[in-house]
Amino acid sequence: MADLPSDRVEPTPPFSFCGMDSFGPFVTKQGRKEYKRYGLLFTCMCSRAVHIEMLEDLSTDSFLIGLRSFIAIRGTVTQIRSDQGSNFIGASNELKAALKELNVNRITTFLTGQ
């Protein structure tokens, strides 16, 4: 059997390396209405800790909202591993496009305070 990857065995802060998957649907009630919701599961690769976010649907936008909420609570993530779900692929494409639109010189000038 091969050795485990280093992100699974080296001590790191929680959720530095994590796995991610979505599950559902399950039914929630708000007042008299019932809604179909999904879960977004994050697992820490080192400590196996679990974090769950609720999604309104399986769209890319809903996933990005859940990911932003996770990062706001748990901090930055070094690496996320997941299956090739269509919402994950769509989010990856959107984030890559957003990074291409950044003006690095303007950000550097702002952060240096000049």
N, C-alpha and C positions, 0 to 999 in steps of 0.2 A: 504494500500500500504506500502511496506517495505521502510526503510530508504535507501538513496543512499549510495554507498560505500564511505569510507573516502577519497579515492583518487579523487573522483568527487567533494567534497565539501570543503576540506581543502586547503587553499592557498599554492601553491607550485610554484617553477620556471616553466616557460613554457616547455612543453613536457617532464616533469619528468614522468608522467603517460600518455601514449598515446595509441590510437587505430590505427590499420593499415589495409589497404585493397588495392587490386589492381583492376584496371579497364581498359577497352579498349576492342578491339584494336581501334586505330585511325591512320590515314594515315598522314605521314609527307613527305615533299619533300626536297631533297638535290640535287641541280642542276636539272637534268631532271628525276632522279630516285625517285620513291615513295617507302617508307618503312612503314611497319606495326609496330607501337610502342604501348606501354602500359604505364599506369600511376600507381604510387605507392603513395597512399594517407595516410598521417599521420595526426591525429587530436589529439589535446591536450584534455585530459579528463576533466581538470578543466576549462580552459578558452575557449575551443572549437576553438582555433586557428588551422589553416590548413597549412600543408607543402606538396608540391607535387614534386615527383621525376619522371623522365622519364626513362622507362626500354626498352631495346632493344627487349626483349622477356620475357616469363613467366618462365624462367629457374631459378634454385636455384642460379647459379652463378650471373646472372643478378640481382636477388633480393639482394644478399649480397653486390654487388657493390652499389645499391641504398641505402641500410641500412647504409653502411659505409659513404656514402656521407651525408646522413641525420645527423648522429652522429657527423661528422666533422663540420657541420654548426651549429647545434642546441645544441650540448653537449651531455653528457651521459644521458641515459634513465634508470629510476628505473624499470619500468614495461611496457611491450608492450602487448596489447590484440589484437587478430586477429582471423579470422576464421581458419579452418583447411585445408587451401589450400595446395596442394602438394608441391609447391615451398617453403612455409613457414615451412612445416614439414621437408623437405629435408635440409633446412638451419639450423633448430634446431638440427638435427642429426649431421650435419657437425660441428657446433659450439661445441656441447657436446664432439665430438671426439677430436677436437683441444684442449679443456680444459684438457682432460685426458692425452694428450701428453706433457703438460707443466711440466718442472722440477722446482718445487717450491724452492728447495734449491739453485739452480743456480740463479734464479730470485732474491731471498732474498739477496744472496751474492753480486750480481751486484748492487742492489738498496742501500745497506748499504755501498757500496764503499770499501769493504774489499778485 
